[in-house]
Amino acid sequence: MTVIDIPAVPDLTRMGRARGAKLRAAMAQQGVDALILLGNTAVSYATGVSWPLGDSGLAHADRPVAVVVADDPSAHLFMPFRAGTSAQEPLPADHLHPPVYLEYDEGVRNFAAVLADLVPAGATVAADELTGAMRRAGKSLFPGGSPSDAALVLAAAKLIKTPDELACIRTALRITEQAMADIAGSLAPGMRQIDLSAGFVRQAYEHGALANVLDPIWQVMPASREAGVWTTHGDLALPLLTTERELAKGDVLWTDVSISYAGYCSDFGRTWIVGQDPAPRQQAQFGKWWEIHSAVKDVLRAGATAADLTRAAIAANGGSKPWLPHFYLAHGMGTDPAEMPFVGTDLGEEFDEQLVLEAGMVLVLEPVVWEDGTGGYRSEEVLVIEEEGWTALTDYTYAPYGD
Amino acid sequence: MATEVLPDDRALRVGRRERVLAHMEAHDLDVLVLGRMANVRYVTGSPGLWTAGTHPFAPGAVVVRATGAVHALMTWDEGVPDDIPREHLYGLTWNPINWVTTLQGIEGTATARRVGTDTISPTFAQLLPYAFPVAELVDGEPAMRAARRVKTAEEVVALREAIGVAETSLAKAVAELRPGVTEQHLSGVLLEAAAAGGVSTPATQEVAWVTSREHPWRKVNGDRRVGPGDLVAFTSGVVAGGYIGEVARTWPVEGGDPGPLYERWDQLWARLLDACRPGAPAGDLLTAYDSAGEPLPPMPVARGLGLGFDPPVVASGLPTTAAEERLEPGMALAVTGYVWQEGVGAVLGRQAVLITEDGAELLTSSPIWTP
């Protein structure tokens, strides 16, 4: 059985070349000659430049923009000042451009003038976002007609990770786990949720995170579904926002955090109990979760469909879906904390039947189990799919429920 | 921050809602479909989950002018104000058909003539006509920008609170500055302090860096450790109650002679502050660099402060836009002074400024290094 050989340290130059080739292959397959990318993570994927991402609102003011042309191995980058830009500049100097401001007509005019020199007339263009100013510019920006959605090209290219990408993800996970081990060790009644967030972000940075990706979640689970927050679907709410609420002995916490390293995200979820060990009924919840996640892992291999996974999970859960209606049983992860493949969403069973998993895809399994009076159980397990099965990218403890 | 998730104060919500409806009327919009977090917060008054970076477009909130109703993509009602009833909430979906069904179910979509979006993806540009069969789809961001550019009194209070957290956090990080510490450590200390102060949602995570002595703005390569004589830039930015509070300062490490460069920054800043006058073109902020004899910096000289970024954006790449934009009382700006000297490094200072009836009020008060 061949297993993907993940290098201890990612080779970022090799990774960039491999990503570029996959992006261009996806472009060719979808008949796209050029990509215009505005989304932060899409730009990062296409150019190899990563920086600590900030608030989404502020990000619109002056964001990096990438242009990928099918027959050019390097992407063009229109780069505003970013203090934390990766020091290893991967792009040739003539592919680095001053920033463009696509929220404004003047900015789009300037961009269109440069774009006309980069993208051949009549090219088929895809874009991931169209600002109002871009839409107003119409033919002067898109002479070949309205662009198709670049998200489809990105999704196809990003599906299968190279060994270097897996090394980045594994490093992001290790940083996260080191930080979370510190937090787990300090957890005690009387601490506030926000104190856990403060400690986490500090430790994540000290251990080498590029940035925090998600406002950390320390959700105190309700005594019953009925006692929980009202939801549109009647099931549990998740994730609920962190506050200055003080944690009490016996609180069951569903935790969820994510950071980035070299532009790649981690995802970490565990169930903790504040200041005490699980009672037998709580331990049984973990047992159930373990059964479900083991049943999924038993059928997980290249060639399995997403529907094979949902069927295994539902069967192990006695016939009902062990995940929340607004989420999924599993999701992919890479430069985005949740990306394709999605398993068990409201895209439906037919979608899941047609989604064939392949070696090199990353899956975060996150079944949940719930019984009133226990706080339930949820953990996230990060796996890379192999020809004959899977490899876990982490070995973090399930304490206080298990090893 | 409280011990439970709360909606924004009523006065804040009502003031913003009124401005949005007025500008929808002025821009002849029947419906607004908003995807940007800041716009969604502006109209709903409900906090959302913070995740880093830009998000792909999805209809996060829908405002119907005829009824004044706000509908929101919120799968639960924690933090949702009572003026958005539960039946106006819709859950997260991954399925385009479900998106269309959801939007079709909102009263007023079937007959809307002009529908604005704050941005859009090609996929949603194809989907929305199914939900708005007779409507012309137009750019709705100008209406939102017009609403957001001038702050209500309650918004200014929220900005002051956010700036306070940013300044306290900055002070904690500056106190750690000494030779041998890393940029990572300084960043971690600042973000930890912001969270301990109640705000775990950063506006920026480009927190601390050693400025280059060789290049006007490029990053210093190496081990990211602070050395003697380094000029270390700190940017502290938080999103508190949805509002961005920002301040930036540069602190020298002993062993250099940065006095003359700080003197240049002072002179530049005096001209920048002088350009912050009601009625003045925003382009005066660009001219201020020229008249101080300083080259324009690699970042916007000013941008609006509010929820997300607000107008104007004053940058070297947008001279015409800046010249056409007039400053008005009630606008809040983050104004950046940036000077660089080969062999010394850069001094970056960013201040929050509120345009008033007769001039400008400085909202930031963090100390600035003096020789």
Contacts between the chains, C-beta under 8 A, distances in Angstrom:
chain1	res1	chain2	res2	distance
A	38	B	54	7.0
A	39	B	53	7.8
A	39	B	54	5.3
A	39	B	56	6.2
A	40	B	52	8.0
A	40	B	53	3.8
A	40	B	54	4.7
A	41	B	53	6.3
A	51	B	206	6.9
A	52	B	52	7.9
A	52	B	204	7.7
A	52	B	205	3.7
A	52	B	206	5.3
A	52	B	207	7.7
A	53	B	52	3.7
A	53	B	53	3.5
A	53	B	205	6.7
A	54	B	52	6.8
A	54	B	53	7.3
A	54	B	202	6.6
A	54	B	203	5.9
A	54	B	204	4.2
A	54	B	205	5.7
A	54	B	206	7.0
A	54	B	237	7.1
A	55	B	50	7.3
A	55	B	52	7.8
A	55	B	201	7.1
A	55	B	202	6.8
A	55	B	203	4.6
A	55	B	204	7.2
A	55	B	237	7.5
A	55	B	239	5.1
A	55	B	244	6.8
A	55	B	308	7.0
A	56	B	36	7.0
A	56	B	37	4.9
A	56	B	38	7.4
A	56	B	51	7.6
A	56	B	52	7.9
A	56	B	53	6.4
A	56	B	54	5.4
A	56	B	55	5.4
A	56	B	308	7.1
A	57	B	36	6.8
A	57	B	37	6.1
A	57	B	38	3.7
A	57	B	239	7.6
A	57	B	244	7.0
A	57	B	307	6.2
A	57	B	308	2.0
A	57	B	309	5.9
A	58	B	203	5.3
A	58	B	204	6.6
A	58	B	237	7.2
A	58	B	244	6.2
A	58	B	308	6.2
A	58	B	309	5.3
A	59	B	53	5.9
A	59	B	54	4.8
A	60	B	36	7.1
A	60	B	54	6.8
A	60	B	308	6.6
A	60	B	309	6.1
A	61	B	300	6.6
A	61	B	303	5.1
A	61	B	309	3.8
A	61	B	313	5.4
A	62	B	299	7.1
A	62	B	300	5.8
A	62	B	303	8.0
A	62	B	313	7.1
A	62	B	315	6.8
A	63	B	54	6.5
A	80	B	298	7.7
A	80	B	299	6.8
A	81	B	217	5.8
A	81	B	297	7.7
A	81	B	298	4.1
A	81	B	299	4.2
A	82	B	206	6.2
A	83	B	206	4.0
A	83	B	209	4.5
A	83	B	219	6.8
A	83	B	233	6.9
A	83	B	235	7.2
A	84	B	205	7.5
A	84	B	206	4.7
A	84	B	209	6.9
A	84	B	219	7.5
A	85	B	219	5.7
A	87	B	219	5.6
A	87	B	220	7.9
A	87	B	221	4.6
A	87	B	222	7.9
A	98	B	317	6.3
A	99	B	315	7.6
A	99	B	317	5.9
A	100	B	317	6.8
A	101	B	313	6.3
A	101	B	315	6.5
A	101	B	317	5.7
A	101	B	318	5.4
A	101	B	321	7.9
A	103	B	141	7.4
A	103	B	313	7.2
A	104	B	313	7.1
A	104	B	318	5.8
A	104	B	321	5.1
A	105	B	321	7.7
A	106	B	318	5.3
A	106	B	319	7.9
A	106	B	320	5.0
A	106	B	321	4.7
A	107	B	317	6.6
A	107	B	318	6.0
A	107	B	321	7.6
A	110	B	317	6.6
A	126	B	122	7.4
A	127	B	122	6.3
A	128	B	56	7.0
A	128	B	121	6.5
A	129	B	54	7.9
A	129	B	56	7.3
A	129	B	57	6.4
A	129	B	119	5.9
A	129	B	120	7.4
A	129	B	121	5.7
A	130	B	119	7.0
A	130	B	120	5.3
A	130	B	121	7.0
A	130	B	122	6.6
A	130	B	125	6.6
A	131	B	119	5.2
A	131	B	139	8.0
A	131	B	141	7.3
A	132	B	117	8.0
A	132	B	118	7.6
A	132	B	119	6.8
A	132	B	139	2.8
A	132	B	140	7.4
A	132	B	141	4.6
A	132	B	142	6.8
A	133	B	139	7.5
A	135	B	120	7.3
A	135	B	139	6.1
A	136	B	139	6.4
A	146	B	122	7.0
A	146	B	125	7.5
A	147	B	122	5.6
A	148	B	122	5.7
A	149	B	121	5.9
A	149	B	122	4.0
A	149	B	123	4.5
A	150	B	122	7.7
A	151	B	56	6.5
A	151	B	121	6.6
A	151	B	123	6.8
A	194	B	1	6.7
A	194	B	195	5.9
A	194	B	196	7.2
A	194	B	198	6.2
A	194	B	200	6.1
A	195	B	195	7.9
A	195	B	196	6.8
A	197	B	195	4.7
A	197	B	200	4.1
A	198	B	192	4.7
A	198	B	193	7.7
A	198	B	195	3.5
A	198	B	196	4.3
A	198	B	200	7.0
A	199	B	192	7.1
A	201	B	188	6.9
A	201	B	191	4.6
A	201	B	192	5.8
A	201	B	195	5.9
A	201	B	200	7.0
A	202	B	188	4.5
A	202	B	189	6.9
A	202	B	191	6.9
A	202	B	192	3.6
A	203	B	188	7.6
A	204	B	188	7.5
A	205	B	184	5.2
A	205	B	185	7.3
A	205	B	187	5.3
A	205	B	188	3.1
A	205	B	191	6.7
A	206	B	184	6.7
A	206	B	185	6.5
A	206	B	188	5.2
A	208	B	184	6.8
A	211	B	52	5.9
A	211	B	205	4.4
A	212	B	52	6.6
A	212	B	191	7.0
A	212	B	202	7.1
A	212	B	205	6.5
A	213	B	51	6.4
A	213	B	52	4.8
A	213	B	53	8.0
A	214	B	49	7.5
A	214	B	50	7.4
A	214	B	51	5.4
A	214	B	52	7.4
A	215	B	49	6.3
A	215	B	50	4.0
A	215	B	51	7.5
A	215	B	200	5.4
A	215	B	201	5.3
A	216	B	200	6.7
A	229	B	76	4.7
A	229	B	77	6.9
A	229	B	78	4.6
A	230	B	76	6.1
A	230	B	77	4.9
A	230	B	86	6.7
A	231	B	75	5.6
A	231	B	76	4.5
A	231	B	77	7.9
A	231	B	91	7.5
A	232	B	75	5.3
A	232	B	76	7.2
A	232	B	86	7.9
A	232	B	89	5.7
A	232	B	90	6.6
A	232	B	91	4.0
A	233	B	75	7.2
A	233	B	91	5.9
A	237	B	75	6.8
A	237	B	76	4.0
A	237	B	78	6.7
A	239	B	49	6.3
A	240	B	5	6.8
A	240	B	76	7.6
A	240	B	78	6.0
A	241	B	5	4.9
A	241	B	47	6.2
A	241	B	49	6.5
A	241	B	78	7.6
A	241	B	79	6.9
A	242	B	200	6.3
A	243	B	1	6.0
A	243	B	2	6.1
A	243	B	3	5.4
A	243	B	4	5.9
A	243	B	5	6.0
A	244	B	1	5.1
A	244	B	2	6.4
A	244	B	3	5.1
A	244	B	198	6.4
A	245	B	3	4.3
A	245	B	4	6.9
A	246	B	3	7.2
A	260	B	52	7.4
A	325	B	91	7.5
A	326	B	75	4.8
A	326	B	91	5.2
A	326	B	92	4.3
A	326	B	93	7.9
A	327	B	92	7.8
A	328	B	94	7.8
A	337	B	51	7.0
A	342	B	94	6.3
A	345	B	94	4.0
A	345	B	95	7.3
A	346	B	93	5.4
A	346	B	94	5.6
A	346	B	95	4.8
A	346	B	98	6.0
A	347	B	94	5.2
A	347	B	95	5.1
A	348	B	95	6.9
